[in-house]
Amino acid sequence: MHWYAIHSKPRQEERALDNLQRQGFEAWLPMLTVEKVLRGKLVQVTEPMFSRYLFIRLDTEQTNWSPIRSTLGVSRLVSFGNRPAVVGDELIEALQTVPARAPERLFQPGQSIKIVSGPLKGLEGIFQQADGEHRAMVLIDLLNKQHRVTTPMQDLRPASL
């Protein structure tokens, strides 16, 4: 038995997983918990670790790939040439044994941010810390002096965007 990578249709990883499992296949979708701003609130969401990819474990003698390819949510099997690419057991085991960890923070203390809306729109600053679920403390330069201001989390974006 070997693991293979499946490329799903956009945002249909879970649909592909459910449909593969209903057909009796051993399939796995690694998930992560991350923080995002949704409708102005900082929330924790669970999303696929690898966007549009999941894994399926099959007998090495499997030669009929059409039931997998025609599964709802599945775009294709990841292949090299006309042979599906084998994913090493060591990689799958390592991914499965990653301990559960705290959600990845949207902003890290010290990270450069840009304020994209509100009265401070266009200013850049340094993220200091979250101030509850909806607000953030940010250090900005204003009139040649650093000021700590509290601003809605939804108004912030990483400066690199």
C-alpha positions as CSV (number, residue, x, y, z in Angstrom):
1,M,0.0,0.0,0.0
2,H,1.2,3.5,-0.9
3,W,0.0,7.0,-0.4
4,Y,-0.8,9.2,-3.4
5,A,-1.6,12.9,-3.6
6,I,-4.9,14.1,-5.0
7,H,-5.5,17.6,-6.4
8,S,-9.0,18.7,-5.6
9,K,-11.2,21.3,-7.2
10,P,-11.0,24.8,-5.7
11,R,-12.3,24.8,-2.0
12,Q,-13.6,21.2,-2.4
13,E,-11.0,19.3,-0.4
14,E,-13.5,18.2,2.2
15,R,-16.1,17.3,-0.4
16,A,-13.5,15.1,-2.2
17,L,-12.5,13.5,1.2
18,D,-16.1,12.7,2.1
19,N,-16.8,11.2,-1.3
20,L,-13.6,9.1,-1.4
21,Q,-14.3,7.8,2.1
22,R,-17.9,6.9,1.1
23,Q,-16.4,4.8,-1.7
24,G,-14.3,2.9,0.8
25,F,-11.0,4.5,0.1
26,E,-8.6,5.4,2.9
27,A,-8.2,9.2,2.4
28,W,-6.7,11.9,4.6
29,L,-6.9,15.7,4.6
30,P,-4.4,17.4,6.9
31,M,-5.9,20.4,8.6
32,L,-4.6,23.5,10.4
33,T,-6.2,26.0,12.8
34,V,-5.4,29.6,11.9
35,E,-6.7,33.1,12.9
36,K,-8.4,35.2,10.3
37,V,-10.5,38.4,10.3
38,L,-14.0,37.6,9.2
39,R,-16.8,40.2,9.1
40,G,-14.6,42.4,11.4
41,K,-14.0,39.7,14.0
42,L,-10.8,37.8,14.7
43,V,-11.8,34.1,14.6
44,Q,-10.1,30.7,14.6
45,V,-10.8,28.7,11.5
46,T,-9.8,25.2,10.5
47,E,-8.6,24.9,6.9
48,P,-6.6,22.4,4.8
49,M,-2.8,22.5,5.5
50,F,-2.2,22.2,1.8
51,S,-4.7,24.1,-0.3
52,R,-6.4,21.8,-2.9
53,Y,-4.4,18.7,-1.8
54,L,-5.3,15.6,0.1
55,F,-3.9,12.1,0.3
56,I,-5.2,8.6,-0.5
57,R,-3.8,5.2,0.4
58,L,-4.1,2.5,-2.2
59,D,-2.9,-1.0,-2.9
60,T,0.1,-0.9,-5.2
61,E,-1.7,-3.2,-7.6
62,Q,-4.5,-0.6,-8.1
63,T,-4.7,-0.1,-11.9
64,N,-8.2,1.3,-12.3
65,W,-7.9,5.0,-11.3
66,S,-11.2,6.1,-13.0
67,P,-13.4,5.8,-9.8
68,I,-11.0,8.2,-8.1
69,R,-10.7,10.6,-11.0
70,S,-14.5,10.8,-11.4
71,T,-15.2,11.4,-7.6
72,L,-17.0,14.7,-6.9
73,G,-14.5,17.3,-5.6
74,V,-11.5,15.5,-7.2
75,S,-9.7,17.3,-10.0
76,R,-6.9,14.8,-10.7
77,L,-4.3,12.5,-9.2
78,V,-0.9,14.1,-9.0
79,S,1.1,12.3,-11.6
80,F,4.5,12.2,-13.2
81,G,3.9,11.2,-16.8
82,N,1.1,8.7,-16.8
83,R,1.9,7.2,-13.4
84,P,0.4,8.6,-10.2
85,A,3.2,10.0,-7.9
86,V,3.8,8.0,-4.7
87,V,4.1,10.1,-1.5
88,G,6.5,8.5,1.0
89,D,5.1,6.9,4.1
90,E,7.6,8.8,6.2
91,L,6.2,12.2,5.0
92,I,2.6,11.1,5.8
93,E,3.6,9.8,9.2
94,A,5.5,13.0,10.0
95,L,2.4,15.1,9.0
96,Q,0.1,12.8,11.0
97,T,2.2,13.0,14.2
98,V,2.6,16.8,14.2
99,P,1.4,17.7,17.6
100,A,-1.7,20.0,17.8
101,R,-0.4,23.5,18.3
102,A,-1.8,26.9,19.0
103,P,-3.4,28.5,16.0
104,E,-1.1,30.5,13.8
105,R,-1.6,34.2,14.7
106,L,-2.7,36.6,12.0
107,F,-0.1,39.1,13.1
108,Q,3.0,38.6,15.2
109,P,4.3,41.2,17.7
110,G,6.9,43.4,15.9
111,Q,5.4,42.7,12.4
112,S,5.1,45.6,10.0
113,I,1.5,46.4,9.2
114,K,-0.4,48.8,7.0
115,I,-3.6,50.5,8.0
116,V,-6.0,50.1,5.1
117,S,-9.1,51.8,6.3
118,G,-10.4,54.2,8.9
119,P,-9.0,57.6,10.0
120,L,-5.4,56.3,10.0
121,K,-5.7,54.8,6.5
122,G,-2.4,54.7,4.6
123,L,-0.1,54.7,7.7
124,E,2.3,52.0,8.4
125,G,3.2,50.8,11.8
126,I,4.4,47.9,14.0
127,F,1.8,45.4,15.4
128,Q,2.2,45.3,19.2
129,Q,-0.5,42.9,20.4
130,A,-4.2,41.9,20.0
131,D,-6.5,43.9,22.3
132,G,-9.4,41.6,22.6
133,E,-11.0,39.9,19.6
134,H,-11.7,43.0,17.4
135,R,-8.9,45.4,18.1
136,A,-5.1,45.7,18.0
137,M,-2.5,47.9,19.5
138,V,-0.2,49.3,16.9
139,L,2.9,51.6,17.2
140,I,2.9,54.3,14.5
141,D,5.1,57.3,13.7
142,L,3.1,60.5,13.7
143,L,4.7,63.9,13.7
144,N,8.1,62.5,14.3
145,K,7.0,60.7,17.5
146,Q,5.9,57.1,18.1
147,H,2.4,56.7,19.3
148,R,0.6,53.5,20.5
149,V,-2.9,53.5,19.0
150,T,-5.7,51.0,19.2
151,T,-7.4,50.2,15.9
152,P,-9.9,47.7,14.6
153,M,-8.2,44.4,13.5
154,Q,-10.1,44.5,10.3
155,D,-8.3,47.7,9.3
156,L,-4.9,46.0,9.3
157,R,-3.0,44.1,6.6
158,P,0.6,42.9,6.6
159,A,2.8,45.7,5.1
160,S,4.2,43.2,2.5
161,L,0.8,43.0,0.7
